[in-house]
């Protein structure tokens, strides 16, 4: 099969496009002919090397994918060959105390397809039966690939961890990333008033078109001051911060007394000035969040299937240009998701030809 892979960690120049053996099909697994794979910033970290993560090389990155079932192991009952599917990349053991409590993203053996196991930047990928859902009718493979990781992440952040309610105010830093755009859509669906930030007026305009109520260019204004002005000095109820060091103090200043800051990442650095004095004085809740449980994924997937949530696909590259696609992502030029086309596209029910 054709694949984008690396044989040693380093920069994006370590990625190669060529032939690799098809992944083996084992008990309980489904092999999928990939039609589309979406990029995540995680993929950049996987290529460069993550502390404590030992990979079998060559390694295929990619945590998001959609395609057509190519083969199933004998004990798989939910899918049949030829069925279009989408992937939930979170792999959990199903046996630890957290899995038994339905908190799969807290699993003591949690793994992510593409980070710890071979991923979707290839003509074929394998996944457990329980990690696949049918591609909803009328949805494209590109949309299916762009959906899973960022929407389940944003869904858990806003609905479960920060307990967002209708009428509340939400500040989302760094609009344009997959998670931030998903968070904007979910927050508006929940009935919140949404503030977004970017250094790009174009991205702010696109966010306003998606329903953002306010947009601030952090290169031109003091975001915390603007938020306090627009909220009558109260501050927002919830801050979504996946940026980290560059935005943390702004988050602490902009959130209201007793408000919530929820984070799923730290793209500008994991160790900002803590601001403990503001945290205890304002009695702020600091909430960590990673991906979602299986039930949360199914909840947000129903909204995708019904058309109430639609991923924003910024740009599509062929798999052979995967390195260029990752360079584009690394530069932060995108608004929404960047997708790799692995086979011919179509919608559920019109699968196209295999790209193996």
C-alpha positions in Angstrom: 0.0 0.0 0.0 1.1 3.6 -0.5 1.8 5.5 2.7 3.4 8.5 4.3 5.8 7.3 7.0 9.1 7.9 8.8 11.9 5.7 9.8 13.5 8.1 12.3 12.3 11.1 14.3 13.1 14.6 13.3 11.8 17.3 11.0 9.2 16.9 8.3 12.0 16.1 5.9 12.1 12.7 7.6 8.7 11.8 6.1 8.8 9.5 3.0 6.0 8.6 0.6 6.3 5.0 -0.7 5.1 1.4 -0.3 4.6 -0.4 3.0 3.1 -3.8 3.7 -0.7 -3.8 4.4 -1.4 -3.9 8.2 -2.2 -7.3 9.6 -5.8 -8.1 10.5 -6.2 -9.6 14.0 -9.1 -10.7 16.2 -11.7 -8.0 16.7 -10.2 -5.7 14.2 -11.4 -4.1 11.0 -9.2 -3.1 8.0 -10.3 0.0 6.3 -9.4 1.3 2.8 -8.6 4.9 3.6 -10.4 7.5 1.5 -9.4 10.6 3.5 -7.2 11.4 6.5 -7.2 14.6 8.4 -4.2 16.4 10.0 -3.8 17.3 13.6 -1.0 19.3 15.3 -0.3 16.1 17.2 1.1 14.6 14.0 3.9 17.2 14.0 4.9 16.1 17.6 4.7 12.4 16.6 7.2 13.0 13.7 9.6 15.0 15.9 9.3 12.4 18.7 7.3 12.5 22.0 8.9 11.9 25.4 8.4 8.4 26.6 6.7 7.2 23.4 8.6 4.3 21.7 7.4 3.5 18.2 7.9 0.5 16.0 9.6 1.9 12.8 8.7 2.6 10.1 5.7 4.5 11.6 2.6 5.8 9.8 1.2 8.9 11.6 -2.4 10.2 11.3 -5.2 9.9 13.9 -8.2 10.9 11.8 -9.6 8.9 8.9 -12.6 7.8 7.0 -12.9 5.0 4.4 -14.5 1.8 3.3 -14.3 -1.5 5.2 -11.9 -3.7 3.2 -11.7 -6.8 5.5 -13.0 -7.9 8.8 -11.8 -10.6 11.3 -14.1 -13.5 11.9 -15.6 -12.2 15.2 -16.6 -8.8 13.9 -20.4 -8.4 13.6 -21.2 -4.7 13.3 -19.7 -4.0 9.9 -19.5 -5.6 6.5 -17.0 -5.2 3.6 -17.8 -2.2 1.5 -19.4 -0.1 4.3 -18.2 3.5 4.6 -16.9 4.3 8.2 -15.4 7.0 10.3 -12.7 6.4 13.0 -12.5 7.2 16.7 -8.8 7.1 17.3 -8.9 6.7 21.1 -7.8 3.2 22.1 -8.6 2.1 25.6 -8.2 -1.2 27.5 -11.8 -1.6 28.5 -10.8 -3.2 31.8 -9.3 -0.6 34.2 -11.4 1.3 36.8 -11.7 4.3 34.4 -12.9 2.3 31.4 -15.4 0.4 33.6 -16.7 3.8 34.8 -17.1 4.9 31.2 -14.2 7.4 31.4 -12.2 5.9 28.5 -9.9 8.9 27.9 -8.6 8.4 31.5 -7.7 4.8 30.7 -4.4 3.8 32.4 -3.3 2.2 29.1 -4.8 4.8 26.8 -3.3 5.1 23.3 -4.1 7.1 20.2 -4.1 5.7 16.7 -1.3 7.4 14.8 0.5 8.4 18.0 1.2 5.1 19.6 0.0 2.7 16.8 0.2 2.9 13.0 -2.2 5.5 11.7 -4.2 6.7 8.8 -1.7 8.3 6.4 -1.9 5.2 4.2 -4.0 3.3 1.8 -5.2 0.9 4.6 -5.5 1.2 8.4 -6.8 -1.2 11.1 -8.9 -0.3 14.1 -11.0 -2.2 16.7 -14.6 -2.7 15.7 -15.7 -0.5 18.6 -13.7 2.4 17.3 -15.7 2.7 14.0 -19.0 4.3 13.2 -20.9 4.3 9.9 -20.2 7.4 7.8 -23.5 9.2 7.9 -25.5 9.3 4.7 -24.8 12.4 2.7 -21.5 13.1 4.4 -18.2 13.1 2.4 -15.1 11.1 3.4 -13.3 14.4 3.8 -15.9 15.6 6.4 -15.8 12.2 8.1 -12.0 12.4 8.4 -12.1 16.0 9.7 -14.7 15.2 12.4 -13.6 12.8 15.0 -10.6 14.0 17.1 -11.3 17.7 17.3 -15.1 17.4 17.8 -14.9 14.8 20.5 -12.2 16.9 22.2 -14.2 20.1 22.0 -17.4 18.4 23.0 -15.9 17.0 26.3 -14.2 20.3 27.1 -17.4 22.3 26.8 -20.2 19.9 27.8 -18.7 17.6 30.4 -15.7 19.4 31.9 -16.7 23.0 31.8 -20.5 22.3 32.0 -21.3 25.1 29.6 -24.9 26.3 29.8 -27.1 28.4 27.5 -26.6 32.2 28.0 -23.0 31.9 29.2 -20.0 33.7 27.7 -17.1 31.7 26.2 -13.7 32.9 25.2 -11.9 30.7 22.6 -8.2 31.5 22.0 -6.5 31.0 18.6 -9.5 30.6 16.3 -8.6 28.7 13.2 -7.3 25.4 14.6 -9.5 22.4 14.3 -10.4 22.3 18.0 -11.1 26.0 18.3 -13.5 26.0 15.2 -15.2 22.9 16.6 -15.5 24.6 20.0 -17.1 27.7 18.4 -19.7 25.6 16.6 -20.5 23.5 19.8 -20.7 26.6 22.0 -23.1 28.3 19.6 -25.2 25.2 19.4 -25.4 25.3 23.2 -26.7 28.8 23.2 -23.5 30.6 24.4 -22.2 34.0 23.5 -18.7 33.4 22.0 -15.6 35.6 21.9 -12.7 34.5 19.7 -9.1 35.6 19.2 -6.6 35.5 16.4 -3.7 37.5 14.9 -5.5 37.3 11.5 -8.4 39.6 10.7 -9.4 37.1 8.0 -9.8 34.3 10.5 -11.8 36.5 12.8 -14.1 37.3 9.9 -14.6 33.6 9.1 -15.4 33.0 12.7 -17.9 35.7 12.8 -19.5 34.1 9.7 -19.8 30.9 11.8 -21.6 32.7 14.6 -18.9 34.2 16.8 -20.3 37.3 18.6 -17.0 39.1 19.1 -13.5 38.7 17.6 -10.3 40.3 18.8 -7.0 40.6 17.0 -4.5 39.9 19.9 -1.7 41.6 17.9 -3.6 44.9 18.0 -5.6 44.9 21.2 -5.5 43.8 24.9 -7.8 40.8 24.7 -8.5 40.7 28.4 -9.4 44.4 28.5 -11.7 44.0 25.6 -13.5 41.0 27.1 -13.9 42.9 30.4 -15.3 45.9 28.5 -17.8 43.9 26.6 -19.0 42.0 29.7 -19.3 45.0 31.9 -16.1 44.1 33.8 -17.6 40.7 34.7 -15.5 38.4 32.5 -16.5 35.3 30.6 -17.9 32.2 32.3 -15.6 29.7 30.4 -12.3 30.0 28.6 -11.2 27.4 26.1 -7.3 27.6 26.1 -5.4 25.1 24.0 -2.6 27.6 23.4 -0.8 27.6 26.7 2.1 29.9 27.7 1.2 32.7 25.3 -2.4 33.0 26.4 -2.6 31.7 30.0 -2.4 35.1 31.8 -5.0 36.5 29.4 -7.2 33.6 30.3 -6.8 34.2 34.1 -7.6 37.9 33.6 -10.6 37.4 31.3 -12.5 34.7 33.2 -15.0 35.8 35.8 -14.9 35.1 39.5 -15.8 31.5 40.0 -15.4 30.9 36.2 -13.8 27.9 34.4 -10.7 27.6 32.3 -10.6 24.3 30.3 -7.5 23.2 28.4 -6.6 20.4 26.1 -3.2 21.5 24.9 -0.3 23.9 25.1 0.9 24.6 21.6 3.0 27.6 22.7 4.5 25.9 25.7 3.3 23.9 28.8 4.8 26.0 31.6 3.3 29.5 31.7 3.5 31.9 34.7 1.0 30.2 37.0 -0.9 33.2 38.4 -1.8 31.3 41.5 -2.8 34.5 43.2 -5.5 35.1 40.6 -6.6 31.5 40.7 -7.4 31.4 44.4 -8.6 35.0 44.7 -11.1 34.7 41.9 -11.8 31.0 42.8 -11.2 29.9 39.2 -11.6 26.2 38.2 -8.7 24.9 36.1 -9.9 21.9 34.1 -7.9 19.5 32.0 -9.5 17.6 29.2 -8.4 14.9 26.7 -10.5 13.6 23.8 -13.7 11.9 25.1 -15.4 8.8 26.4 -17.1 6.4 23.9 -20.5 7.7 24.9 -19.5 11.4 24.5 -18.1 10.5 21.1 -21.4 8.9 20.1 -23.3 12.0 21.4 -21.4 14.4 19.3 -21.4 12.0 16.3 -25.2 12.1 16.3 -25.0 15.9 15.8 -22.6 15.3 12.9 -25.0 12.8 11.4 -28.0 15.1 11.8 -26.2 18.0 10.1 -26.1 20.2 13.1 -22.3 20.1 13.2 -20.3 20.3 10.0 -16.5 20.3 10.0 -14.9 23.2 8.2 -12.4 21.7 5.6 -9.8 24.4 4.8 -7.8 22.6 2.2 -7.3 19.2 0.7 -3.9 17.7 -0.4 -3.3 14.3 -2.1 -1.5 11.8 0.2 1.6 12.1 -2.0 1.8 15.8 -0.9 1.4 15.0 2.8 4.7 16.7 3.8 3.6 19.9 2.1 0.2 19.6 3.9 2.0 19.3 7.3 4.2 22.3 6.5 1.0 24.2 5.8 -0.5 23.1 9.1 2.7 23.9 10.9 2.6 27.5 9.6 -0.8 28.0 11.1 -2.4 29.2 7.8 -5.5 27.0 8.0 -9.0 27.8 9.2 -10.5 24.5 10.2 -9.1 21.1 9.1 -6.5 20.2 6.5 -7.3 16.8 4.9 -5.3 14.3 2.8 -7.2 12.6 -0.1 -6.1 9.0 -0.2 -8.6 7.6 -2.6 -11.4 8.9 -4.8 -13.9 10.9 -2.8 -17.7 10.7 -2.5 -20.4 10.5 0.1 -21.7 7.7 2.1 -23.2 5.2 -0.3 -20.9 6.2 -3.1 -17.6 5.0 -1.9 -15.4 5.4 -4.9 -12.4 3.2 -5.7 -9.7 2.1 -3.3 -6.6 4.1 -2.8 -4.3 1.2 -1.9 
